[in-house]
């Protein structure tokens, strides 16, 4: 049992945590200016602790023009005044650690804002000077033309002309986010200084944003290049040299075979990486009522080093990305989950979890049961624990970044500011508005989604098999049933899910576990003993079981 203020001294801590993702500005406004802030986040730490999560991932909180929700950073080593002071941020980290909650934040190193002092100096500096070479420049906009355009809704090119520099600058994302030039060693050293600054303050790790795009080379798609991995190795060596039990999480929206490169040997690049292709296939499996999409992508997932871990999620602050699916699968997902074109954004769908699943409590629970039982560390997006909705009319991805809904009071209890001052209008529709969906109401209702989420998180934390175990799929004749065994040391769990809207049954071949008794883990009720005969299980619509196999 850990003592107050003590963080478990485990180098593999990231395998067992449940991560809660939030933006400071969306959570709670303590001073009535319409923006959430660090002081408000501290006030709500008890809520986060009671939810059961033990790691918080906070989105960028740095000074920024906020044209890309803070990912357009104008100063890496300061706090956006809207969110408080540096002391407020330090107090937040200290208070989180006191509750044994770790804190990871963003290291957005592929690009900066065009308002960053580095870029202002670069475009004013002479060509070929060191200041100019902090970024990637060209006299033509035809270089690196094999690189795809990521934000196809807004950008026609990866190059933008700068009239001051009289040259084109390179950007893989928005045109107001010029890419840093990691062929310049001074850039690498400057970013390492940023990393050390926040580690010294106390953060436990970093999500490395857009990491596949650090280096550009002619004749390539400018993704996953060997030189990018060389830069990552420099960062990991610096991290391990001076700091203990810290984390790198790679945001690489790539196929698993490409993503595993970001683990390196297991000790020289990233500790974790997102498993992006799994997420859309969970939704695909639910809509098609078949396990095939999930089983196929997991079988295409290579083994990773023992010290490494996947990060898995259902939804986050971006669109439900459909980059890692086939064209046919993308068309299917659009038809199934984004019938109105306004719901689509770039190559994805800008919707939250609950509305994607038609606000169906059984489907939301089933999706979360998969999130918490598949291999990897689960990430819960703020508000999804109460079934928050979205507003697809807000533009970009802002519809899934609305204020947290605390109660049915003014502005959902998020802020005492006037409505016009709020950074974003809260949800007020009759299905998912704050008058209907809020924390206070669900805390009073023992049958609410919030209480159910607390239960499944608590159960997930009791068994290391979920974060560290192997997975073996069982394939009953009924393809609407997903079945897999998770094993770690002396823990063996059978996970079952009915992906259909109708009741189902399945015959499971579990002969190798004959003599063991499955115990349903939520209620600790024993099922009938496994024998040499097929094991028959019946399911309610969208029903699932976690069964601990015991003698």
Helices and strands as residue ranges (DSSP letters): G 13-15, E 19-22, H 24-27, H 38-43, H 45-51, E 55-58, E 63-64, E 73-75, G 81-83, H 86-98, E 102-107, H 117-124, G 132-134, E 137-138, E 159-162, E 167-170, H 185-201, E 205-208, G 211-213, H 226-242, E 247-250, H 256-259, G 260-263, E 272-274, H 276-288, H 292-299, E 309-313, E 320-321, H 327-337, G 341-343, E 344-345, E 348-349, H 353-356, H 361-373, E 377-381, G 392-394, G 398-400, G 410-413, G 419-421, H 439-444, H 449-462, H 465-468, E 470-474, E 481-488, E 491-498, E 504-508, G 511-513, E 517-520, E 525-529, E 535-539, E 544-550
